[in-house]
Amino acid sequence: MEIDYDHSRNLHTVRGAEAALAVFFKDWKPASLLDVGCGTGTWINAALEQGVRDVYGVDGVEIPEESLLFDRERFRNVDLTGPWNLGRRFDVALCLEVAEHLDEIYADGLIESLTRHSDTVVFSAACPGQLGQHHVNCQWPYYWQWIFNSKGFACSDPFRRLIWDMEEIEPWYRQNVFLARRSGEAGSEPRVPSVKHPTMDHHSVSSAVLSGERSMLERVESGYLSMGWYVAVPFRAFAAKIGRRLSGHARPAE
């Protein structure tokens, strides 16, 4: 299953990734690193620049070789909605702003695959209301923390206060990132706090808007709207889809 996501529409800076990794690995530099949802390889490129030589990236979208910022043989396109196994382990796995792009039924499987490959995971995912392409499962950290706990991982919040004011790092990382490690204390640790970074206001929608969207969806699913609405919408949607294709604006997964 290919994820409905176009990496060319979301350019992240190597500079921001380098600044973040310098904090993440301040007291410990991994010998090997896996980036799950690596995209074009911004974070892998930053890891290579900081001396991590054994790197690997996977993504749910096929990335053209000319777009990759690291060697193609270190990349694999995998189905992130199903189980996957590279047949090896890494000192650390990154999964940054990826999980929200998968439907909720795949959340547990994604964390299972992550924890299969490393005992240390640096993780972030979009919070409720955070805007972005195909954001279908936006959750606060404690949601993911409980899933990590079920895999024997305890979670902590060691990075956000250190990178909170680092403007070169994209604000969604500064807001959402936390650490998960395999531990016998899994589940007994404090919950990772839910916080909103002040610079994220223009990347988010208000709770009122979200409430309105949920209300509209409930009205649609309950059959509350008129018969004419249900008859007309498929034709309007089909016409819009044809228009996007003819205009060249269709995404790769369309």
N, C-alpha and C positions, 0 to 999 in steps of 0.2 A: 504494500500500500504506500503510494507516494504522498507525502505531506503537502498540503496546499500552502506552499510558502515559496517566495521568490527572494533569495538572498541578495540579489542585485538592488533591491529596493531598500535594504537596511545595511548601510555601510558603517562598520564599527572601526575604530581607530586602533592601530597597533600600539600607539603611544599610550592610550588608556589601558590596554591590556598589560603592557609592560609595567606601568605604574602600579596596577593592582597586584600583579604577580610579585613585584618587589616586596609588597606588604604580606601577601599570603605566604611567601617562602622566605621571609626575613630570617627565621630561626632554623629553617630546615629546607634544603633544596632536594627535591626528588630526583632520582636517577631516571625514572620513566614516568610518562604522563599520557593519559588518554583523554581526548576531548570529545564528548558525546554531544552531537549537534554542532559540529565544528564549523559549519558553513565554509567560507573560503579559507579559513585557517588563521584568523587574526590572533587568537590566543595561542595557537601552536607556534606561529611565527614569533610571538613574544617570548614563549618558553625557550625556543631555540636561541634567540638573542641573549637569553639569560643563562645559557649553558646547559640546558636540559637537552641531551642529544637523542634519547630514546623516546620518540613521540609518535602518536598515532591518532588519527581522527576518523570519526564515523559521522554520518549524517543521513537523515531520512530523505534527502533530496540529492540527486546526482549532481555533482559539481564539475563543470567542464575543467579539463586539465589546465587550460590557460588562465583560469580564474583562481586556481589554488595558489596560496602563498607558501606552500611546502611541497615536498616531493610527492608525486601521484601514488607511488607504491606504498606510501604511509597512510593512504586514505581508502576507506571502504564505504560504499553506499549500502545501508542496511535498513530493514523495515523496523522502525522504532516502535511500531504498534504490536510487534510480536517478539518472541524470545530470540536473542542473538548471542553468539559466543565467539570471541576471537581466538579462543584456545590458549590464552595467556593472561597474566595479571600485571598490574601496574602499581607503582608507588602511590599515585594519586590519579583520580578521575575528576575531570571538570564536566559539569552539566549546567550551563549558564543560559537562562532565559530560553529554555527549550520545552520544558514539560507542559507549559500552557498551550502549546500548539497541538497536543494530542487529546483526544476525547477522554473523559474521566475514566472510562472503562479500561484504558490502557495505562493508567497512572501506576498501579501496583507493578505491572510488568516492566515498566521503564526502570523503576527503582530496583527491582529484582536483577535486571541486567547490569545496572550500574554496580551494585554491590557484589555481583559475581566477579567483577574485574578488578576491584580494588577495595582495600580496607579503609581508605580515606577518600572522601568525596567532597569537593567544593561545589556547592549547589546554589542556584537561584532560579526563581520562577516568578512570573508576573503575578501581582496581587490583584484582588478584585477591582475592576474599573480601569485597569491599565490598558491603554490602547495598543494595538499592534495587529499584524496580519494573522488571521485565523486564530485569535485568542479564544479558545473554547473551554479551557479549564483553569481560570485564574483563581488562585487560592492564597491564603495567608500562610506563612511558614509552618505554623503548627499542623496544618493539614499534611504537608509533606513529612514533617517530623514524626507523626504517628506511623506513617508508612515505613520510614527508615527504622523506627523502633521495632516494627514487626519483623524486620530483617536482622535484628541484633545490633543496630547502630544507634549510638547516642549523638545528639546534635547540640551544638553550641554556637555562640554568636561572637566570635573573636575579632571579626574584621570590620564590621560596619562603623564602629566609632573611630577606627583608624583611617578609613577612606572617605568618611562622610563629607568632608570639605575639600576633597581632591577633585577639582573641576575638570581635570583631564580625563577622568574616569566617567563613563556614561552613568547618568543618575539611577537608572534601573538596577545596575549592579550595586551601587552604593546603598540602595534601599533594600534589596532582597537577598543578598548573599549570606549564606551561613555554612557551617562545617559539619559534616557527618562522619563519625568514625566508629568502627566495630568496637563494641564494648560490652562487658558484662553488666554495665549499669544502664543499658538501653531501656528507656521508658521511665526511669526514675529521675532523669535530669530535668531542670527547669524548661518550660516551654520557650521557644525562640519568640521574642516579642514581635507583634505586628506594628510596623511603623510606616509612616509616609514621609518621603523626602520632600522638602518644600519645593525643589525644582521640578518635581514630577507633576505639578498641577496641570501643565499643558500636554502631558502625556496620558492623562486620565480623564475619565468621565465621572460625574458626581453620582453619589448613591441614589439621588432622586431620579437621575436619568436611567440608571440601572434598574431601579424599581419600576419605572415606566416601561422599559423594554420587557421585563419579566411579565408585567401586567398584560402587555400586548400579546406576548407569546401565549400566555394562558388563555386569552380570549380567542386566539386563532385555534389553539389545540382543542378547546372546549366546544368549538362549533358555534360560538356566540355571534360571529359576524354574518352578514347576509349571504344568501346563496350566490348572488351575483358576484360578490367579492371572491369567493372560492373558485368560481368558474373563470373569472377574468385573470386572476393572478398568474396561473401557469402560462397563459399566453403572453402576458406582459413580460414575465421572466424569460421566456424563450426568446422573445424579440430582443430583449436587452442582451442576452447571451450572444445571439447572432451579431448584434451590433458591435459588441466588444471584440469578437473574432475578426470581423471585417475591418475594424479600426486598428487592429494590431495590439490591442490593450489586454488581450486575454493572458492570464497567467499560465505558466508551463503545465500546471496540473489540470487546466480546463480543457 
